[in-house]
């Protein structure tokens, strides 16, 4: 059976984390990245944050979403 990893990217949005984590409860592992987001926007940081999650993921399939997105 294949293992599914879910990467959830956040930017200090604690009010969304509960619903976001519930919506990826199908995953075998959940990785949260982006907690160190800088105050000023940076495209470079987005790529680093996404890549951090992909490096940590151990699943055969990887699903990535932002903390403000939910699956119903």
mmCIF file of the N, C-alpha and C atoms, coordinates in Angstrom:
data_MODEL
# 
_entry.id   MODEL 
# 
loop_
_atom_site.group_PDB 
_atom_site.id 
_atom_site.type_symbol 
_atom_site.label_atom_id 
_atom_site.label_alt_id 
_atom_site.label_comp_id 
_atom_site.label_asym_id 
_atom_site.label_entity_id 
_atom_site.label_seq_id 
_atom_site.pdbx_PDB_ins_code 
_atom_site.Cartn_x 
_atom_site.Cartn_y 
_atom_site.Cartn_z 
_atom_site.occupancy 
_atom_site.B_iso_or_equiv 
_atom_site.pdbx_formal_charge 
_atom_site.auth_seq_id 
_atom_site.auth_comp_id 
_atom_site.auth_asym_id 
_atom_site.auth_atom_id 
_atom_site.pdbx_PDB_model_num 
ATOM 1   N N  . UNK A 1 1  ? 0.838   -1.182 0.000  1.00 0.00 ? 1  UNK A N  1 
ATOM 2   C CA . UNK A 1 1  ? 0.000   0.000  0.000  1.00 0.00 ? 1  UNK A CA 1 
ATOM 3   C C  . UNK A 1 1  ? 0.881   1.243  0.000  1.00 0.00 ? 1  UNK A C  1 
ATOM 4   N N  . UNK A 1 2  ? 0.499   2.236  -0.766 1.00 0.00 ? 2  UNK A N  1 
ATOM 5   C CA . UNK A 1 2  ? 1.255   3.478  -0.884 1.00 0.00 ? 2  UNK A CA 1 
ATOM 6   C C  . UNK A 1 2  ? 1.032   4.369  0.331  1.00 0.00 ? 2  UNK A C  1 
ATOM 7   N N  . UNK A 1 3  ? 2.073   5.092  0.717  1.00 0.00 ? 3  UNK A N  1 
ATOM 8   C CA . UNK A 1 3  ? 1.998   6.030  1.836  1.00 0.00 ? 3  UNK A CA 1 
ATOM 9   C C  . UNK A 1 3  ? 1.784   7.434  1.282  1.00 0.00 ? 3  UNK A C  1 
ATOM 10  N N  . UNK A 1 4  ? 0.895   8.206  1.921  1.00 0.00 ? 4  UNK A N  1 
ATOM 11  C CA . UNK A 1 4  ? 0.586   9.568  1.489  1.00 0.00 ? 4  UNK A CA 1 
ATOM 12  C C  . UNK A 1 4  ? 1.121   10.555 2.511  1.00 0.00 ? 4  UNK A C  1 
ATOM 13  N N  . UNK A 1 5  ? 1.872   11.542 2.022  1.00 0.00 ? 5  UNK A N  1 
ATOM 14  C CA . UNK A 1 5  ? 2.350   12.636 2.855  1.00 0.00 ? 5  UNK A CA 1 
ATOM 15  C C  . UNK A 1 5  ? 1.561   13.889 2.493  1.00 0.00 ? 5  UNK A C  1 
ATOM 16  N N  . UNK A 1 6  ? 1.201   14.678 3.486  1.00 0.00 ? 6  UNK A N  1 
ATOM 17  C CA . UNK A 1 6  ? 0.532   15.959 3.258  1.00 0.00 ? 6  UNK A CA 1 
ATOM 18  C C  . UNK A 1 6  ? 1.411   17.057 3.826  1.00 0.00 ? 6  UNK A C  1 
ATOM 19  N N  . UNK A 1 7  ? 1.698   18.062 3.005  1.00 0.00 ? 7  UNK A N  1 
ATOM 20  C CA . UNK A 1 7  ? 2.482   19.214 3.440  1.00 0.00 ? 7  UNK A CA 1 
ATOM 21  C C  . UNK A 1 7  ? 1.523   20.387 3.546  1.00 0.00 ? 7  UNK A C  1 
ATOM 22  N N  . UNK A 1 8  ? 1.468   20.999 4.718  1.00 0.00 ? 8  UNK A N  1 
ATOM 23  C CA . UNK A 1 8  ? 0.608   22.162 4.953  1.00 0.00 ? 8  UNK A CA 1 
ATOM 24  C C  . UNK A 1 8  ? 1.521   23.348 5.219  1.00 0.00 ? 8  UNK A C  1 
ATOM 25  N N  . UNK A 1 9  ? 1.386   24.399 4.411  1.00 0.00 ? 9  UNK A N  1 
ATOM 26  C CA . UNK A 1 9  ? 2.207   25.586 4.555  1.00 0.00 ? 9  UNK A CA 1 
ATOM 27  C C  . UNK A 1 9  ? 1.428   26.672 5.275  1.00 0.00 ? 9  UNK A C  1 
ATOM 28  N N  . UNK A 1 10 ? 2.022   27.227 6.329  1.00 0.00 ? 10 UNK A N  1 
ATOM 29  C CA . UNK A 1 10 ? 1.356   28.235 7.142  1.00 0.00 ? 10 UNK A CA 1 
ATOM 30  C C  . UNK A 1 10 ? 2.186   29.505 7.217  1.00 0.00 ? 10 UNK A C  1 
ATOM 31  N N  . UNK A 1 11 ? 1.541   30.581 7.579  1.00 0.00 ? 11 UNK A N  1 
ATOM 32  C CA . UNK A 1 11 ? 2.218   31.856 7.815  1.00 0.00 ? 11 UNK A CA 1 
ATOM 33  C C  . UNK A 1 11 ? 1.621   32.447 9.090  1.00 0.00 ? 11 UNK A C  1 
ATOM 34  N N  . UNK A 1 12 ? 1.883   31.770 10.205 1.00 0.00 ? 12 UNK A N  1 
ATOM 35  C CA . UNK A 1 12 ? 1.376   32.225 11.509 1.00 0.00 ? 12 UNK A CA 1 
ATOM 36  C C  . UNK A 1 12 ? -0.137  32.395 11.498 1.00 0.00 ? 12 UNK A C  1 
ATOM 37  N N  . UNK A 1 13 ? -0.848  31.432 10.946 1.00 0.00 ? 13 UNK A N  1 
ATOM 38  C CA . UNK A 1 13 ? -2.299  31.494 10.848 1.00 0.00 ? 13 UNK A CA 1 
ATOM 39  C C  . UNK A 1 13 ? -2.912  30.391 11.704 1.00 0.00 ? 13 UNK A C  1 
ATOM 40  N N  . UNK A 1 14 ? -2.690  30.504 12.997 1.00 0.00 ? 14 UNK A N  1 
ATOM 41  C CA . UNK A 1 14 ? -3.129  29.466 13.926 1.00 0.00 ? 14 UNK A CA 1 
ATOM 42  C C  . UNK A 1 14 ? -4.633  29.233 13.879 1.00 0.00 ? 14 UNK A C  1 
ATOM 43  N N  . UNK A 1 15 ? -5.398  30.264 13.551 1.00 0.00 ? 15 UNK A N  1 
ATOM 44  C CA . UNK A 1 15 ? -6.854  30.110 13.524 1.00 0.00 ? 15 UNK A CA 1 
ATOM 45  C C  . UNK A 1 15 ? -7.320  29.156 12.429 1.00 0.00 ? 15 UNK A C  1 
ATOM 46  N N  . UNK A 1 16 ? -6.504  28.907 11.435 1.00 0.00 ? 16 UNK A N  1 
ATOM 47  C CA . UNK A 1 16 ? -6.881  27.991 10.353 1.00 0.00 ? 16 UNK A CA 1 
ATOM 48  C C  . UNK A 1 16 ? -6.319  26.583 10.518 1.00 0.00 ? 16 UNK A C  1 
ATOM 49  N N  . UNK A 1 17 ? -5.368  26.409 11.398 1.00 0.00 ? 17 UNK A N  1 
ATOM 50  C CA . UNK A 1 17 ? -4.624  25.144 11.426 1.00 0.00 ? 17 UNK A CA 1 
ATOM 51  C C  . UNK A 1 17 ? -5.487  23.937 11.774 1.00 0.00 ? 17 UNK A C  1 
ATOM 52  N N  . UNK A 1 18 ? -6.440  24.088 12.681 1.00 0.00 ? 18 UNK A N  1 
ATOM 53  C CA . UNK A 1 18 ? -7.270  22.938 13.076 1.00 0.00 ? 18 UNK A CA 1 
ATOM 54  C C  . UNK A 1 18 ? -8.064  22.411 11.887 1.00 0.00 ? 18 UNK A C  1 
ATOM 55  N N  . UNK A 1 19 ? -8.735  23.298 11.162 1.00 0.00 ? 19 UNK A N  1 
ATOM 56  C CA . UNK A 1 19 ? -9.526  22.857 10.004 1.00 0.00 ? 19 UNK A CA 1 
ATOM 57  C C  . UNK A 1 19 ? -8.638  22.320 8.884  1.00 0.00 ? 19 UNK A C  1 
ATOM 58  N N  . UNK A 1 20 ? -7.494  22.938 8.677  1.00 0.00 ? 20 UNK A N  1 
ATOM 59  C CA . UNK A 1 20 ? -6.593  22.461 7.629  1.00 0.00 ? 20 UNK A CA 1 
ATOM 60  C C  . UNK A 1 20 ? -6.075  21.067 7.955  1.00 0.00 ? 20 UNK A C  1 
ATOM 61  N N  . UNK A 1 21 ? -5.684  20.842 9.206  1.00 0.00 ? 21 UNK A N  1 
ATOM 62  C CA . UNK A 1 21 ? -5.176  19.522 9.581  1.00 0.00 ? 21 UNK A CA 1 
ATOM 63  C C  . UNK A 1 21 ? -6.269  18.464 9.530  1.00 0.00 ? 21 UNK A C  1 
ATOM 64  N N  . UNK A 1 22 ? -7.495  18.828 9.893  1.00 0.00 ? 22 UNK A N  1 
ATOM 65  C CA . UNK A 1 22 ? -8.611  17.875 9.778  1.00 0.00 ? 22 UNK A CA 1 
ATOM 66  C C  . UNK A 1 22 ? -8.831  17.472 8.323  1.00 0.00 ? 22 UNK A C  1 
ATOM 67  N N  . UNK A 1 23 ? -8.647  18.430 7.408  1.00 0.00 ? 23 UNK A N  1 
ATOM 68  C CA . UNK A 1 23 ? -8.946  18.137 6.011  1.00 0.00 ? 23 UNK A CA 1 
ATOM 69  C C  . UNK A 1 23 ? -7.890  17.257 5.355  1.00 0.00 ? 23 UNK A C  1 
ATOM 70  N N  . UNK A 1 24 ? -6.739  17.072 5.982  1.00 0.00 ? 24 UNK A N  1 
ATOM 71  C CA . UNK A 1 24 ? -5.730  16.159 5.436  1.00 0.00 ? 24 UNK A CA 1 
ATOM 72  C C  . UNK A 1 24 ? -5.543  14.946 6.347  1.00 0.00 ? 24 UNK A C  1 
ATOM 73  N N  . UNK A 1 25 ? -6.573  14.629 7.102  1.00 0.00 ? 25 UNK A N  1 
ATOM 74  C CA . UNK A 1 25 ? -6.493  13.491 8.027  1.00 0.00 ? 25 UNK A CA 1 
ATOM 75  C C  . UNK A 1 25 ? -6.326  12.154 7.301  1.00 0.00 ? 25 UNK A C  1 
ATOM 76  N N  . UNK A 1 26 ? -6.527  12.140 5.991  1.00 0.00 ? 26 UNK A N  1 
ATOM 77  C CA . UNK A 1 26 ? -6.348  10.924 5.196  1.00 0.00 ? 26 UNK A CA 1 
ATOM 78  C C  . UNK A 1 26 ? -4.869  10.556 5.047  1.00 0.00 ? 26 UNK A C  1 
ATOM 79  N N  . UNK A 1 27 ? -3.980  11.511 5.320  1.00 0.00 ? 27 UNK A N  1 
ATOM 80  C CA . UNK A 1 27 ? -2.551  11.292 5.088  1.00 0.00 ? 27 UNK A CA 1 
ATOM 81  C C  . UNK A 1 27 ? -1.929  10.433 6.178  1.00 0.00 ? 27 UNK A C  1 
ATOM 82  N N  . UNK A 1 28 ? -0.894  9.704  5.791  1.00 0.00 ? 28 UNK A N  1 
ATOM 83  C CA . UNK A 1 28 ? -0.139  8.895  6.743  1.00 0.00 ? 28 UNK A CA 1 
ATOM 84  C C  . UNK A 1 28 ? 0.812   9.762  7.569  1.00 0.00 ? 28 UNK A C  1 
ATOM 85  N N  . UNK A 1 29 ? 1.251   10.887 7.005  1.00 0.00 ? 29 UNK A N  1 
ATOM 86  C CA . UNK A 1 29 ? 2.068   11.843 7.744  1.00 0.00 ? 29 UNK A CA 1 
ATOM 87  C C  . UNK A 1 29 ? 1.671   13.249 7.317  1.00 0.00 ? 29 UNK A C  1 
ATOM 88  N N  . UNK A 1 30 ? 1.725   14.193 8.248  1.00 0.00 ? 30 UNK A N  1 
ATOM 89  C CA . UNK A 1 30 ? 1.406   15.590 7.979  1.00 0.00 ? 30 UNK A CA 1 
ATOM 90  C C  . UNK A 1 30 ? 2.620   16.417 8.369  1.00 0.00 ? 30 UNK A C  1 
ATOM 91  N N  . UNK A 1 31 ? 3.094   17.215 7.433  1.00 0.00 ? 31 UNK A N  1 
ATOM 92  C CA . UNK A 1 31 ? 4.262   18.064 7.644  1.00 0.00 ? 31 UNK A CA 1 
ATOM 93  C C  . UNK A 1 31 ? 3.799   19.513 7.574  1.00 0.00 ? 31 UNK A C  1 
ATOM 94  N N  . UNK A 1 32 ? 4.122   20.298 8.589  1.00 0.00 ? 32 UNK A N  1 
ATOM 95  C CA . UNK A 1 32 ? 3.765   21.721 8.617  1.00 0.00 ? 32 UNK A CA 1 
ATOM 96  C C  . UNK A 1 32 ? 5.034   22.527 8.402  1.00 0.00 ? 32 UNK A C  1 
ATOM 97  N N  . UNK A 1 33 ? 5.024   23.410 7.396  1.00 0.00 ? 33 UNK A N  1 
ATOM 98  C CA . UNK A 1 33 ? 6.176   24.270 7.116  1.00 0.00 ? 33 UNK A CA 1 
ATOM 99  C C  . UNK A 1 33 ? 5.728   25.722 7.088  1.00 0.00 ? 33 UNK A C  1 
ATOM 100 N N  . UNK A 1 34 ? 6.698   26.631 7.143  1.00 0.00 ? 34 UNK A N  1 
ATOM 101 C CA . UNK A 1 34 ? 6.408   28.046 7.006  1.00 0.00 ? 34 UNK A CA 1 
ATOM 102 C C  . UNK A 1 34 ? 6.273   28.801 8.309  1.00 0.00 ? 34 UNK A C  1 
ATOM 103 N N  . UNK A 1 35 ? 6.564   28.168 9.434  1.00 0.00 ? 35 UNK A N  1 
ATOM 104 C CA . UNK A 1 35 ? 6.426   28.843 10.715 1.00 0.00 ? 35 UNK A CA 1 
ATOM 105 C C  . UNK A 1 35 ? 7.409   30.008 10.855 1.00 0.00 ? 35 UNK A C  1 
ATOM 106 N N  . UNK A 1 36 ? 8.490   29.999 10.099 1.00 0.00 ? 36 UNK A N  1 
ATOM 107 C CA . UNK A 1 36 ? 9.507   31.057 10.184 1.00 0.00 ? 36 UNK A CA 1 
ATOM 108 C C  . UNK A 1 36 ? 9.347   32.112 9.088  1.00 0.00 ? 36 UNK A C  1 
ATOM 109 N N  . UNK A 1 37 ? 8.120   32.295 8.608  1.00 0.00 ? 37 UNK A N  1 
ATOM 110 C CA . UNK A 1 37 ? 7.857   33.214 7.510  1.00 0.00 ? 37 UNK A CA 1 
ATOM 111 C C  . UNK A 1 37 ? 8.282   34.635 7.882  1.00 0.00 ? 37 UNK A C  1 
ATOM 112 N N  . UNK A 1 38 ? 9.038   35.332 7.017  1.00 0.00 ? 38 UNK A N  1 
ATOM 113 C CA . UNK A 1 38 ? 9.459   36.705 7.326  1.00 0.00 ? 38 UNK A CA 1 
ATOM 114 C C  . UNK A 1 38 ? 8.296   37.684 7.203  1.00 0.00 ? 38 UNK A C  1 
ATOM 115 N N  . UNK A 1 39 ? 8.414   38.799 7.872  1.00 0.00 ? 39 UNK A N  1 
ATOM 116 C CA . UNK A 1 39 ? 7.360   39.815 7.832  1.00 0.00 ? 39 UNK A CA 1 
ATOM 117 C C  . UNK A 1 39 ? 7.166   40.331 6.408  1.00 0.00 ? 39 UNK A C  1 
ATOM 118 N N  . UNK A 1 40 ? 8.275   40.555 5.699  1.00 0.00 ? 40 UNK A N  1 
ATOM 119 C CA . UNK A 1 40 ? 8.207   41.071 4.339  1.00 0.00 ? 40 UNK A CA 1 
ATOM 120 C C  . UNK A 1 40 ? 8.152   39.916 3.338  1.00 0.00 ? 40 UNK A C  1 
ATOM 121 N N  . UNK A 1 41 ? 7.251   40.020 2.357  1.00 0.00 ? 41 UNK A N  1 
ATOM 122 C CA . UNK A 1 41 ? 7.049   38.962 1.360  1.00 0.00 ? 41 UNK A CA 1 
ATOM 123 C C  . UNK A 1 41 ? 8.311   38.717 0.544  1.00 0.00 ? 41 UNK A C  1 
ATOM 124 N N  . UNK A 1 42 ? 8.558   37.439 0.230  1.00 0.00 ? 42 UNK A N  1 
ATOM 125 C CA . UNK A 1 42 ? 9.717   37.064 -0.577 1.00 0.00 ? 42 UNK A CA 1 
ATOM 126 C C  . UNK A 1 42 ? 9.374   35.823 -1.399 1.00 0.00 ? 42 UNK A C  1 
ATOM 127 N N  . UNK A 1 43 ? 9.462   35.940 -2.728 1.00 0.00 ? 43 UNK A N  1 
ATOM 128 C CA . UNK A 1 43 ? 9.219   34.786 -3.593 1.00 0.00 ? 43 UNK A CA 1 
ATOM 129 C C  . UNK A 1 43 ? 10.227  33.690 -3.309 1.00 0.00 ? 43 UNK A C  1 
ATOM 130 N N  . UNK A 1 44 ? 11.452  34.075 -2.999 1.00 0.00 ? 44 UNK A N  1 
ATOM 131 C CA . UNK A 1 44 ? 12.495  33.106 -2.705 1.00 0.00 ? 44 UNK A CA 1 
ATOM 132 C C  . UNK A 1 44 ? 12.120  32.252 -1.495 1.00 0.00 ? 44 UNK A C  1 
ATOM 133 N N  . UNK A 1 45 ? 11.516  32.865 -0.499 1.00 0.00 ? 45 UNK A N  1 
ATOM 134 C CA . UNK A 1 45 ? 11.145  32.125 0.708  1.00 0.00 ? 45 UNK A CA 1 
ATOM 135 C C  . UNK A 1 45 ? 10.039  31.102 0.428  1.00 0.00 ? 45 UNK A C  1 
ATOM 136 N N  . UNK A 1 46 ? 9.131   31.432 -0.492 1.00 0.00 ? 46 UNK A N  1 
ATOM 137 C CA . UNK A 1 46 ? 8.070   30.481 -0.851 1.00 0.00 ? 46 UNK A CA 1 
ATOM 138 C C  . UNK A 1 46 ? 8.685   29.185 -1.372 1.00 0.00 ? 46 UNK A C  1 
ATOM 139 N N  . UNK A 1 47 ? 9.604   29.304 -2.295 1.00 0.00 ? 47 UNK A N  1 
ATOM 140 C CA . UNK A 1 47 ? 10.257  28.116 -2.852 1.00 0.00 ? 47 UNK A CA 1 
ATOM 141 C C  . UNK A 1 47 ? 10.988  27.308 -1.788 1.00 0.00 ? 47 UNK A C  1 
ATOM 142 N N  . UNK A 1 48 ? 11.680  27.987 -0.891 1.00 0.00 ? 48 UNK A N  1 
ATOM 143 C CA . UNK A 1 48 ? 12.397  27.302 0.185  1.00 0.00 ? 48 UNK A CA 1 
ATOM 144 C C  . UNK A 1 48 ? 11.429  26.580 1.116  1.00 0.00 ? 48 UNK A C  1 
ATOM 145 N N  . UNK A 1 49 ? 10.293  27.204 1.405  1.00 0.00 ? 49 UNK A N  1 
ATOM 146 C CA . UNK A 1 49 ? 9.298   26.600 2.292  1.00 0.00 ? 49 UNK A CA 1 
ATOM 147 C C  . UNK A 1 49 ? 8.683   25.363 1.653  1.00 0.00 ? 49 UNK A C  1 
ATOM 148 N N  . UNK A 1 50 ? 8.322   25.451 0.379  1.00 0.00 ? 50 UNK A N  1 
ATOM 149 C CA . UNK A 1 50 ? 7.765   24.293 -0.323 1.00 0.00 ? 50 UNK A CA 1 
ATOM 150 C C  . UNK A 1 50 ? 8.791   23.164 -0.377 1.00 0.00 ? 50 UNK A C  1 
ATOM 151 N N  . UNK A 1 51 ? 10.034  23.507 -0.720 1.00 0.00 ? 51 UNK A N  1 
ATOM 152 C CA . UNK A 1 51 ? 11.082  22.502 -0.842 1.00 0.00 ? 51 UNK A CA 1 
ATOM 153 C C  . UNK A 1 51 ? 11.375  21.831 0.503  1.00 0.00 ? 51 UNK A C  1 
ATOM 154 N N  . UNK A 1 52 ? 11.307  22.594 1.590  1.00 0.00 ? 52 UNK A N  1 
ATOM 155 C CA . UNK A 1 52 ? 11.509  22.023 2.925  1.00 0.00 ? 52 UNK A CA 1 
ATOM 156 C C  . UNK A 1 52 ? 10.520  20.888 3.181  1.00 0.00 ? 52 UNK A C  1 
ATOM 157 N N  . UNK A 1 53 ? 9.253   21.124 2.831  1.00 0.00 ? 53 UNK A N  1 
ATOM 158 C CA . UNK A 1 53 ? 8.240   20.093 3.013  1.00 0.00 ? 53 UNK A CA 1 
ATOM 159 C C  . UNK A 1 53 ? 8.477   18.875 2.145  1.00 0.00 ? 53 UNK A C  1 
ATOM 160 N N  . UNK A 1 54 ? 8.845   19.097 0.879  1.00 0.00 ? 54 UNK A N  1 
ATOM 161 C CA . UNK A 1 54 ? 9.091   17.965 -0.021 1.00 0.00 ? 54 UNK A CA 1 
ATOM 162 C C  . UNK A 1 54 ? 10.287  17.136 0.443  1.00 0.00 ? 54 UNK A C  1 
ATOM 163 N N  . UNK A 1 55 ? 11.303  17.787 0.986  1.00 0.00 ? 55 UNK A N  1 
ATOM 164 C CA . UNK A 1 55 ? 12.470  17.055 1.496  1.00 0.00 ? 55 UNK A CA 1 
ATOM 165 C C  . UNK A 1 55 ? 12.113  16.192 2.707  1.00 0.00 ? 55 UNK A C  1 
ATOM 166 N N  . UNK A 1 56 ? 11.214  16.693 3.555  1.00 0.00 ? 56 UNK A N  1 
ATOM 167 C CA . UNK A 1 56 ? 10.826  15.970 4.767  1.00 0.00 ? 56 UNK A CA 1 
ATOM 168 C C  . UNK A 1 56 ? 9.838   14.836 4.490  1.00 0.00 ? 56 UNK A C  1 
ATOM 169 N N  . UNK A 1 57 ? 9.098   14.939 3.398  1.00 0.00 ? 57 UNK A N  1 
ATOM 170 C CA . UNK A 1 57 ? 8.061   13.963 3.084  1.00 0.00 ? 57 UNK A CA 1 
ATOM 171 C C  . UNK A 1 57 ? 8.656   12.586 2.803  1.00 0.00 ? 57 UNK A C  1 
ATOM 172 N N  . UNK A 1 58 ? 8.072   11.579 3.415  1.00 0.00 ? 58 UNK A N  1 
ATOM 173 C CA . UNK A 1 58 ? 8.538   10.205 3.244  1.00 0.00 ? 58 UNK A CA 1 
ATOM 174 C C  . UNK A 1 58 ? 7.563   9.349  2.426  1.00 0.00 ? 58 UNK A C  1 
ATOM 175 N N  . UNK A 1 59 ? 6.418   9.927  2.056  1.00 0.00 ? 59 UNK A N  1 
ATOM 176 C CA . UNK A 1 59 ? 5.396   9.162  1.362  1.00 0.00 ? 59 UNK A CA 1 
ATOM 177 C C  . UNK A 1 59 ? 5.706   8.906  -0.100 1.00 0.00 ? 59 UNK A C  1 
ATOM 178 N N  . UNK A 1 60 ? 4.986   7.945  -0.670 1.00 0.00 ? 60 UNK A N  1 
ATOM 179 C CA . UNK A 1 60 ? 5.084   7.664  -2.098 1.00 0.00 ? 60 UNK A CA 1 
ATOM 180 C C  . UNK A 1 60 ? 4.381   8.749  -2.907 1.00 0.00 ? 60 UNK A C  1 
ATOM 181 N N  . UNK A 1 61 ? 3.336   9.319  -2.312 1.00 0.00 ? 61 UNK A N  1 
ATOM 182 C CA . UNK A 1 61 ? 2.578   10.418 -2.899 1.00 0.00 ? 61 UNK A CA 1 
ATOM 183 C C  . UNK A 1 61 ? 2.642   11.584 -1.929 1.00 0.00 ? 61 UNK A C  1 
ATOM 184 N N  . UNK A 1 62 ? 2.788   12.809 -2.474 1.00 0.00 ? 62 UNK A N  1 
ATOM 185 C CA . UNK A 1 62 ? 2.870   14.005 -1.638 1.00 0.00 ? 62 UNK A CA 1 
ATOM 186 C C  . UNK A 1 62 ? 1.801   14.986 -2.088 1.00 0.00 ? 62 UNK A C  1 
ATOM 187 N N  . UNK A 1 63 ? 1.022   15.445 -1.122 1.00 0.00 ? 63 UNK A N  1 
ATOM 188 C CA . UNK A 1 63 ? -0.053  16.405 -1.359 1.00 0.00 ? 63 UNK A CA 1 
ATOM 189 C C  . UNK A 1 63 ? 0.318   17.675 -0.611 1.00 0.00 ? 63 UNK A C  1 
ATOM 190 N N  . UNK A 1 64 ? 0.412   18.829 -1.288 1.00 0.00 ? 64 UNK A N  1 
ATOM 191 C CA . UNK A 1 64 ? 0.778   20.081 -0.652 1.00 0.00 ? 64 UNK A CA 1 
ATOM 192 C C  . UNK A 1 64 ? -0.349  21.089 -0.784 1.00 0.00 ? 64 UNK A C  1 
ATOM 193 N N  . UNK A 1 65 ? -0.633  21.794 0.316  1.00 0.00 ? 65 UNK A N  1 
ATOM 194 C CA . UNK A 1 65 ? -1.653  22.836 0.255  1.00 0.00 ? 65 UNK A CA 1 
ATOM 195 C C  . UNK A 1 65 ? -1.329  23.928 1.264  1.00 0.00 ? 65 UNK A C  1 
ATOM 196 N N  . UNK A 1 66 ? -1.864  25.110 1.018  1.00 0.00 ? 66 UNK A N  1 
ATOM 197 C CA . UNK A 1 66 ? -1.709  26.212 1.953  1.00 0.00 ? 66 UNK A CA 1 
ATOM 198 C C  . UNK A 1 66 ? -2.694  26.050 3.100  1.00 0.00 ? 66 UNK A C  1 
ATOM 199 N N  . UNK A 1 67 ? -2.385  26.644 4.229  1.00 0.00 ? 67 UNK A N  1 
ATOM 200 C CA . UNK A 1 67 ? -3.194  26.514 5.438  1.00 0.00 ? 67 UNK A CA 1 
ATOM 201 C C  . UNK A 1 67 ? -4.606  27.086 5.259  1.00 0.00 ? 67 UNK A C  1 
ATOM 202 N N  . UNK A 1 68 ? -4.794  27.987 4.302  1.00 0.00 ? 68 UNK A N  1 
ATOM 203 C CA . UNK A 1 68 ? -6.107  28.593 4.096  1.00 0.00 ? 68 UNK A CA 1 
ATOM 204 C C  . UNK A 1 68 ? -7.006  27.771 3.179  1.00 0.00 ? 68 UNK A C  1 
ATOM 205 N N  . UNK A 1 69 ? -6.508  26.638 2.691  1.00 0.00 ? 69 UNK A N  1 
ATOM 206 C CA . UNK A 1 69 ? -7.306  25.759 1.839  1.00 0.00 ? 69 UNK A CA 1 
ATOM 207 C C  . UNK A 1 69 ? -7.764  24.548 2.636  1.00 0.00 ? 69 UNK A C  1 
ATOM 208 N N  . UNK A 1 70 ? -9.005  24.146 2.415  1.00 0.00 ? 70 UNK A N  1 
ATOM 209 C CA . UNK A 1 70 ? -9.573  23.005 3.130  1.00 0.00 ? 70 UNK A CA 1 
ATOM 210 C C  . UNK A 1 70 ? -10.209 22.052 2.130  1.00 0.00 ? 70 UNK A C  1 
ATOM 211 N N  . UNK A 1 71 ? -10.128 20.763 2.410  1.00 0.00 ? 71 UNK A N  1 
ATOM 212 C CA . UNK A 1 71 ? -10.833 19.757 1.619  1.00 0.00 ? 71 UNK A CA 1 
ATOM 213 C C  . UNK A 1 71 ? -12.097 19.385 2.378  1.00 0.00 ? 71 UNK A C  1 
ATOM 214 N N  . UNK A 1 72 ? -13.212 19.361 1.678  1.00 0.00 ? 72 UNK A N  1 
ATOM 215 C CA . UNK A 1 72 ? -14.487 19.018 2.322  1.00 0.00 ? 72 UNK A CA 1 
ATOM 216 C C  . UNK A 1 72 ? -15.010 17.707 1.787  1.00 0.00 ? 72 UNK A C  1 
# 
